[in-house]
């Protein structure tokens, strides 16, 4: 069994172009968890961010045995299993034209920062 925890940040881009972390989607042992970053979500609400309709409470943690439908619907996922959907969201960011949300892989940022530190 894979005990690895895979984390994606849900980012909101405000009207100033600033990206604000509003939540975390986690895959662990083929189960899925979502929670809002309460501080980030509250800050983003000043820029018209609203919690997702299927995940309305910013102070709650959500759990599913399968990928959250609201996230799967952001990618072409009809023929994919939940693991593949998560990987597609991780790869593409699942950005839609109609909103300012996008997923971000924090591991990539850490890898870039480590590479920059070694280059110095």
N, C-alpha and C positions, 0 to 999 in steps of 0.2 A: 504494500500500500504506500502511496506517495504522501508523505507528511509535509511536503514542501508547501509553503504558503505563498501564493502568487497575488500580488497587490497591484491594483490600478487606482490612480487618483481620478476622480471626476472633477474637472475644472470648468469654471464659468468665466467667460471673457466679458468684462464690463465695457461700458461705453468709452472708457479711456484706453481700452486695449489691454488692460491689466488682467492677467489670469489669476483667478482666486480658486483655491482648493475648496470644494464644497462637499466632497464625500470620498469614500473609499469602497471599492468593490474588491472583495477578497475571494479567491478560490482556494479551498483547502480540502484535501481528501475527497475531491469531486463534489464538494458542497459549496454553496455560494452564500456570501454574507455581504450586506451593505449597511453602511452607517454614514450619516452626514458628519462632516467636520463642523461642529456647531458654530464655532467662532467664524469660520469662513463663510458658512451659509448665511449667518446673520449679516456679515459685511456685504455679501453679494445681494442680499435682499434690498439694500440701499440702492442697488442698480437694477431693480426689477427681476431679480432671480426669484422664482417660486419653487417650492419643493415639488418633486415629481408627483403627479396625481396618484399613482399606485404606491407611492412611498411618501405619504404626506407629513409624517411627524419627524421633525429634525432631531428630536431628542430620543428617538428609538433606534434599536438595532434590528435589522431584518435578516431573515435566514430562509433559504430555499434549497431543496434537494436538487432542483434544476435551475438553469440560468433564469434570472429575472426577465420576464417577457418584455418589460419596458426597455431593457438594454438590448436584448436579442433583436427587437424590432428596429434597432438603429443600424443594423447590418443585413446584408442579403444572407439569411441564415436558414432558409426553408429546408435545405437538405443536409444540414450540419448537425452534429451532436453537440451537447453542451460544452464539452472541452474545446471543440473546434470553434464554437461561437466565441468563447472567451479569448482564444488565441487570435481570432479575427479582430475582435474589439481591441485587443492589446496591440496588434500590428497596425490597424488603420486609425485608431482613435475614435471611431464611430461618430464622427462629426456629421451633423445634418445642417442643411442650409437654413432651416426654419428656427433654429435656436442657437444659443451661444455656449452649448455644452460640448465637451470633448474629453475623452479619456487620455491619460498620460501615464506612461510607465516610469515610475520613479527610479527603477534600477538603471535605466538609460542615463538619467541625469547623474546618478552616482558614478557610473562608469566614465562619463565624460569628465566629471570633476577629478576622478582619480587619475585619468590620463593627463589632464592639464597639470596636476600637481607633479607628476613624474617628469613632465616636459620642462618644468621650471628649474 
